[in-house]
Every structure is written in C-alpha cells, then in structure tokens.
Amino acid sequence: MINDQKVKLGPINTICQNRNRPLIFGIGSPQFSGWRTENFVIKINKSDCCVKTNNGSILLIENIATCETSKRIMVIGRCYEQQEPLFLQPCNSTLFGIYRVSKLGALRAFYIDDIKEKLVRLPLNENIGLMVIIPFIHNDD
C-alpha cells in the first residue's frame, strides 16, 4: 500500500495505441503498454521485459493483449529455447534463479496469471544472442 491507498491492479496508464506489436490469432484489442499485478509491474515499452512463467519458461514479452473469446488478458512473446546455469561452482546458479539463455523461439501466448515472476535480462554476448537472466527483487516498503 502506498499512502494508505490501495494500488490499482490492471492496465497502467492507457490502452496501447502502437499497432506494430505482434499478435496471435484469437488475441487482439484492446492492447496494453503495461500491466500491474499483485507482485510486479510489466511495461513493454522496454526492450528487456522478461518474465518466468509457472511452467518455468523464460519469456521475452512483446505485447499485452486481450483474448477475443474469454476476454482474459494475455502476454505475447518469445520463450528462450536454451536455458542453462550461468555457473556451477560453488553451487548451481539455477538455485538462485540465475540462467544463461539464448535462442528465442516462435511467438507464444500466456495468460497474465501464468506469470510467476519478473526477471532482469542482461547481455552476456549480444553478438550471439547470449543473455543472463536474474530474478527482479523488489520491495515496496
């Protein structure tokens, strides 16, 4: 809670007017430039909007849109097909949610409720698309 007012969950600011963002059949308008959940905020105007899904996929988000049939909010993006530990000593980095990732796959869609956590994506070797993923730790206090 901020200033004793409940933080509003849902779209941030306004509906996205950028129609150049990717869509998948059956998912369309309205589209959004950001979304606030109970645990984090997603803003897709940044090129590094990365999240982990409940099934363990690491997703680079490219759009937030609405399922035409259920009217539920969806995130559209590309999952990293190769995920491995960044280091193995003194322990496996995946114990801390730290990965080395590469090779983005095809566009996929997930319900906004399928997002487990927000991640930070940092370049390791941009020439070959190698990135480091670490959990985004944030506390409103």
C-alpha positions as CSV (number, residue, x, y, z in Angstrom):
1,M,0.0,0.0,0.0
2,I,1.2,3.5,-0.9
3,N,0.0,6.4,1.1
4,D,-2.7,4.3,2.7
5,Q,-4.4,3.9,-0.7
6,K,-4.8,0.6,-2.4
7,V,-2.7,0.3,-5.5
8,K,-4.9,-0.4,-8.6
9,L,-4.3,-3.6,-10.3
10,G,-4.7,-3.9,-14.1
11,P,-3.7,-1.7,-17.0
12,I,-1.1,1.0,-16.5
13,N,-1.9,4.4,-17.9
14,T,-3.9,3.9,-21.2
15,I,-4.6,1.4,-23.8
16,C,-1.7,0.9,-26.2
17,Q,-2.0,2.8,-29.5
18,N,1.0,1.1,-31.1
19,R,-0.4,-1.4,-33.6
20,N,3.0,-2.7,-34.7
21,R,3.3,-5.1,-31.8
22,P,2.9,-8.8,-32.6
23,L,-0.5,-10.6,-32.2
24,I,-1.5,-14.2,-32.3
25,F,-4.8,-15.4,-33.9
26,G,-7.6,-15.1,-31.4
27,I,-5.8,-12.4,-29.4
28,G,-6.4,-8.7,-30.2
29,S,-7.7,-5.4,-28.9
30,P,-7.5,-3.9,-26.5
31,Q,-3.8,-4.0,-26.3
32,F,-1.9,-2.5,-23.3
33,S,1.5,-0.9,-22.8
34,G,1.7,-2.1,-19.2
35,W,0.0,-4.1,-16.5
36,R,0.2,-4.1,-12.7
37,T,-0.2,-7.4,-10.9
38,E,-0.2,-8.0,-7.1
39,N,3.6,-8.8,-7.3
40,F,5.1,-6.7,-10.1
41,V,4.6,-4.3,-12.9
42,I,5.1,-5.2,-16.6
43,K,6.0,-2.4,-19.1
44,I,6.5,-3.5,-22.6
45,N,7.9,-0.2,-23.8
46,K,11.3,-1.5,-22.6
47,S,13.2,-3.9,-24.8
48,D,14.0,-6.2,-21.8
49,C,10.6,-7.1,-20.4
50,C,11.3,-10.6,-19.3
51,V,9.3,-12.9,-17.0
52,K,9.2,-16.5,-15.8
53,T,6.0,-18.5,-16.3
54,N,4.5,-21.0,-13.9
55,N,5.8,-23.8,-16.1
56,G,9.4,-22.5,-15.9
57,S,9.6,-20.9,-19.4
58,I,11.6,-17.6,-19.7
59,L,9.5,-15.3,-21.8
60,L,10.6,-12.0,-23.5
61,I,7.3,-10.1,-23.7
62,E,6.4,-8.2,-26.9
63,N,2.7,-7.4,-26.3
64,I,-0.1,-7.5,-23.8
65,A,-3.5,-8.0,-25.4
66,T,-7.0,-9.5,-24.8
67,C,-8.2,-13.0,-25.7
68,E,-11.1,-12.5,-28.0
69,T,-13.2,-15.4,-26.7
70,S,-12.6,-15.3,-22.9
71,K,-11.7,-11.5,-22.7
72,R,-8.8,-12.5,-20.4
73,I,-5.5,-10.6,-20.5
74,M,-2.7,-12.4,-22.4
75,V,1.0,-11.7,-22.7
76,I,2.6,-12.5,-26.1
77,G,6.3,-13.1,-26.6
78,R,9.1,-15.5,-27.3
79,C,10.5,-18.1,-24.9
80,Y,14.2,-18.8,-24.7
81,E,14.7,-22.3,-26.0
82,Q,18.1,-22.8,-24.4
83,Q,18.4,-22.3,-20.6
84,E,21.4,-23.4,-18.6
85,P,23.1,-22.4,-15.4
86,L,25.3,-19.3,-15.6
87,F,27.8,-21.1,-13.1
88,L,28.0,-24.4,-11.4
89,Q,30.5,-23.6,-8.6
90,P,30.3,-23.1,-5.7
91,C,26.7,-24.2,-6.5
92,N,24.3,-24.3,-9.4
93,S,23.2,-20.8,-10.2
94,T,19.7,-22.0,-11.0
95,L,19.1,-22.5,-7.3
96,F,19.0,-18.7,-7.2
97,G,17.0,-18.4,-10.5
98,I,20.1,-17.3,-12.5
99,Y,20.4,-18.6,-16.0
100,R,22.3,-18.2,-19.2
101,V,19.8,-18.1,-22.1
102,S,19.8,-18.0,-25.9
103,K,17.8,-18.7,-29.0
104,L,14.4,-17.1,-28.9
105,G,11.6,-19.3,-30.2
106,A,8.4,-18.6,-32.0
107,L,5.6,-16.3,-30.7
108,R,3.6,-17.8,-27.9
109,A,0.8,-16.5,-25.6
110,F,0.3,-17.0,-21.9
111,Y,-2.5,-15.8,-19.6
112,I,-1.2,-12.9,-17.4
113,D,-2.0,-15.2,-14.4
114,D,0.6,-17.7,-15.7
115,I,3.4,-15.3,-14.9
116,K,5.3,-16.3,-11.8
117,E,8.0,-13.6,-11.5
118,K,9.6,-10.7,-13.3
119,L,13.2,-11.1,-14.4
120,V,16.1,-8.9,-15.4
121,R,17.8,-9.6,-18.7
122,L,21.4,-8.6,-19.2
123,P,23.7,-9.1,-22.2
124,L,26.5,-11.6,-21.9
125,N,27.4,-11.8,-25.5
126,E,25.0,-9.8,-27.7
127,N,26.7,-10.9,-30.9
128,I,25.4,-14.4,-30.5
129,G,22.3,-13.6,-28.5
130,L,23.6,-14.9,-25.2
131,M,21.9,-13.2,-22.2
132,V,21.9,-13.6,-18.4
133,I,18.6,-13.8,-16.6
134,I,18.3,-13.0,-12.9
135,P,15.2,-12.6,-10.7
136,F,14.0,-9.0,-10.2
137,I,13.8,-8.5,-6.5
138,H,11.6,-5.5,-5.4
139,N,10.0,-4.5,-2.2
140,D,7.5,-1.6,-1.9
141,D,8.5,-0.9,1.7
